[in-house]
């Protein structure tokens, strides 16, 4: 779990801590503002059951979008995202 203290720890000693903390806290504040507004608009337009489906799909898409935006995230998800056909062909060529 990420906290403001973790953000401050990963920054170099005394450098850009204010900026990093500000960006982190802005993300928390924006989520608190945009989330209910988006949920209200979708539920008004499509209904409450559809709202939960749309927001669940959007959450999964955003998760993978954020995860794949960093090199460490891409390296972590690479084994999951590989196609079985490609990995099987690689194994056959390595064995022969």
ChimeraX attribute file (.defattr): number of C-alpha atoms within 10 A of each C-alpha:
attribute: neighborCount
match mode: 1-to-1
recipient: residues
	/A:1	3
	/A:2	7
	/A:3	11
	/A:4	14
	/A:5	10
	/A:6	11
	/A:7	15
	/A:8	18
	/A:9	12
	/A:10	10
	/A:11	14
	/A:12	9
	/A:13	9
	/A:14	9
	/A:15	10
	/A:16	12
	/A:17	18
	/A:18	13
	/A:19	11
	/A:20	16
	/A:21	18
	/A:22	13
	/A:23	14
	/A:24	15
	/A:25	14
	/A:26	12
	/A:27	12
	/A:28	11
	/A:29	11
	/A:30	10
	/A:31	12
	/A:32	11
	/A:33	11
	/A:34	11
	/A:35	11
	/A:36	11
	/A:37	12
	/A:38	13
	/A:39	16
	/A:40	15
	/A:41	12
	/A:42	17
	/A:43	16
	/A:44	11
	/A:45	11
	/A:46	12
	/A:47	12
	/A:48	14
	/A:49	9
	/A:50	13
	/A:51	18
	/A:52	14
	/A:53	11
	/A:54	15
	/A:55	15
	/A:56	12
	/A:57	11
	/A:58	11
	/A:59	12
	/A:60	11
	/A:61	12
	/A:62	12
	/A:63	11
	/A:64	13
	/A:65	12
	/A:66	12
	/A:67	16
	/A:68	16
	/A:69	10
	/A:70	11
	/A:71	9
	/A:72	11
	/A:73	14
	/A:74	16
	/A:75	12
	/A:76	13
	/A:77	13
	/A:78	12
	/A:79	11
	/A:80	10
	/A:81	9
	/A:82	10
	/A:83	10
	/A:84	11
	/A:85	8
	/A:86	9
	/A:87	11
	/A:88	11
	/A:89	10
	/A:90	11
	/A:91	10
	/A:92	9
	/A:93	8
	/A:94	8
	/A:95	6
	/A:96	5
